[in-house]
Amino acid sequence: MRKHSRIQKLKIKNMIKRIIVAIALVFASLVQAQEAKRPDNWFNLDPSKDKVNGVSTERTYEELLKGKKATTIIVGVLDSGVDYMHEDLKDVMWTNPGEIAGNGVDDDKNGYVDDIHGWNFIGGKDGKNVEKDNLELTRLYRHYKPKYEGKTEKDLKSKEEKKEFALYTKVKEDYTKQKEEYESTLSQLKFFQETMGEVAKELKAKGVEKIDSEALKKYEPTDQKGKQGKFLCMTMLQQQPGATLDEMMEEINEGYEQINSLVSSSLNLDFDPRSIVGDDYANSNEKYYGNGDCKGPFSFHGTHVAGIIAASRKNGVGMDGIADNVKIMSVRCVPNGDERDKDVANAIRYAVDNGAVILNMSFGKKYSWDKKVVDEAVKYAESKGVLLIHAAGNDGINIDEITHYPTKKFEGSKKEASNFIDVSALSWKEGEKCPAPFSNYGKKTSDLFSPGVDIYSTAPEGKYKDASGTSMAAPVVAGVASVLKSYYPELTAKQIKKILVESSRKEYKDNKVIRPGTKDELVEFDELTRSGGIVNLYEAVKMAQGMVKVKG
């Protein structure tokens, strides 16, 4: 590790800025000053009654759905896995009626043995699981490097080779840039850990338990290293007024672990865990592989998503999901790294074939290995009337200009899937700060905004936790869509999409807001998504009621 002897103030500030950005992108959350704590259960609250950008869940049940009958529907959570034994999820998990648990037999003859609560497309027959994987960027670079390294375009003859070479050149440049940036950030984070850790150790040895800004002001280090440490700690705590050094250290440590994972696995050309799965990876049409472990070794992400959609309502524990007549099907296809197109396509088909009518897809990436196989699966879902809800991504970029896969637009065509919704993330803050600063956006691509900052939901092993990201915004929309499909089962996927988009709240119309990914650049809220609106269950149910009456 690179050693730091003298630290200039400007250099520290630049380091802090880069590290804060890196952690924000990794976690889809912000390490920044917050004026106030988020309201409890805010995503379920009502804008008019509670003065927060929630989706009006409770108001809808009380005023529009009370006494109405609903049909139980299946929602597929295509993710990292779901803790199906969680106290707030175990009663809402889908259980395959045609399968006998643990007998090692494919009882329902669907091609998957012991798929009790779903399926795992990133596990092997021996029960082992893929936990970490490469970015698609890394896989593409590794694939094309032996063929094109050292060559120029003049060496190539066919159009296909020139097309591949252009992709290789782009991938190589992007890979090299990302690897250098993350290795540099990792070194900086390590320095932060050591320097801030020494300050914490010294103060705790003196009996100081709560190390906040006031405690640091009283701290009088005796040497230059201690003075540098104090300055660094004070500067970091200025980013979060009211926070303690321990809390900041926890964020730094989490950032270090995430970025270290990126360097050691996601961006490691020598790391390829696919042999664990044991499939013929070159065959994108292969369907029957994996295992029945739909929880997997790191199910936080999927468990959190599942809770937002349908955690048991009014059971007196934890939190309440949005939908009250849902069974969650867990389809594991997302590792710590980029998902693979083959697995995504199979996850979509598995969920559709086993009765899911809404799929939540809180994942995405910058490059695609085999978009056509995913497009075919999306078309298959479309033909079966299944709605797909997709997170727009957390890079603070315009996805009209930089593609975030998978997409609703089919490769080589101007056509789009009618059953595909892209979701950007909204903060609980009002005014110009309402778009989540990390959220991707796009006037042509993203359909609407949804709550996605500081969302309190289920976590593995019976826990609960706040999390932020378009990964949280998408299941809010999936929850709203689930209520519509449950109470008005005659609605098609296309109709539900129409309702969600057209009934979205437009009170920010023509308002100026801070463009995500920038510090203070103002843009009209309407310019960030197709609808210029925010998903709302109350308005969606009202529109659904009208549509069903007209149809009848």
Stockholm file with secondary structure:
# STOCKHOLM 1.0

chainA/1-552         MRKHSRIQKLKIKNMIKRIIVAIALVFASLVQAQEAKRPDNWFNLDPSKDKVNGVSTERTYEELLKGKKATTIIVGVLDSGVDYMHEDLKDVMWTNPGEIAGNGVDDDKNGYVDDIHGWNFIGGKDGKNVEKDNLELTRLYRHYKPKYEGKTEKDLKSKEEKKEFALYTKVKEDYTKQKEEYESTLSQLKFFQETMGEVAKELKAKGVEKIDSEALKKYEPTDQKGKQGKFLCMTMLQQQPGATLDEMMEEINEGYEQINSLVSSSLNLDFDPRSIVGDDYANSNEKYYGNGDCKGPFSFHGTHVAGIIAASRKNGVGMDGIADNVKIMSVRCVPNGDERDKDVANAIRYAVDNGAVILNMSFGKKYSWDKKVVDEAVKYAESKGVLLIHAAGNDGINIDEITHYPTKKFEGSKKEASNFIDVSALSWKEGEKCPAPFSNYGKKTSDLFSPGVDIYSTAPEGKYKDASGTSMAAPVVAGVASVLKSYYPELTAKQIKKILVESSRKEYKDNKVIRPGTKDELVEFDELTRSGGIVNLYEAVKMAQGMVKVKG
#=GR chainA/1-552 SS CCCCSCCCHHHHHHHHHHHHHHHHHHHTSCCSCCSSCCCTTGGGSCHHHHSSCCCCHHHHHHHTSTTCCCCCEEEEEEESCCCTTCTTTGGGBCCCTTCCTTSSSCTTCSSCTTCSSEEETTBCTTSCBCCBCCCHHHHHHHHHHHHHTTCCGGGCCSHHHHHHHHHHHHHHHHHHHHHHHHHHHHHHHHHHHHHHHHHHHHHHHTTCCSCCHHHHHHCCCSSHHHHHHHHHHHHHHTTSTTCCHHHHHHHHHHHHHHHHHIIIIITCTTCCGGGGTCSCTTCTTCCCCSBSCSSCSCCHHHHHHHHHHHCCTTSSSSCCCSCSSEEEEEEECCCBSCCCHHHHHHHHHHHHHTTEEEEEECCCBSCCSCHHHHHHHHHHHHHTTCEEEEECCSSSCBTTTSCCBSCSBCTTSSCBCTTEEEEEEECSCCGGGCBCTTCCBCTTTCCEEEECSSEEEEETTTEEEEECSHHHHHHHHHHHHHHHHHHCTTCCHHHHHHHHHHTSBCTTTTCEEECTTSSSCEEEGGGSSSSCCBCCHHHHHHHHHHHHHHHC
#=GC SS_cons         CCCCSCCCHHHHHHHHHHHHHHHHHHHTSCCSCCSSCCCTTGGGSCHHHHSSCCCCHHHHHHHTSTTCCCCCEEEEEEESCCCTTCTTTGGGBCCCTTCCTTSSSCTTCSSCTTCSSEEETTBCTTSCBCCBCCCHHHHHHHHHHHHHTTCCGGGCCSHHHHHHHHHHHHHHHHHHHHHHHHHHHHHHHHHHHHHHHHHHHHHHHTTCCSCCHHHHHHCCCSSHHHHHHHHHHHHHHTTSTTCCHHHHHHHHHHHHHHHHHIIIIITCTTCCGGGGTCSCTTCTTCCCCSBSCSSCSCCHHHHHHHHHHHCCTTSSSSCCCSCSSEEEEEEECCCBSCCCHHHHHHHHHHHHHTTEEEEEECCCBSCCSCHHHHHHHHHHHHHTTCEEEEECCSSSCBTTTSCCBSCSBCTTSSCBCTTEEEEEEECSCCGGGCBCTTCCBCTTTCCEEEECSSEEEEETTTEEEEECSHHHHHHHHHHHHHHHHHHCTTCCHHHHHHHHHHTSBCTTTTCEEECTTSSSCEEEGGGSSSSCCBCCHHHHHHHHHHHHHHHC
//
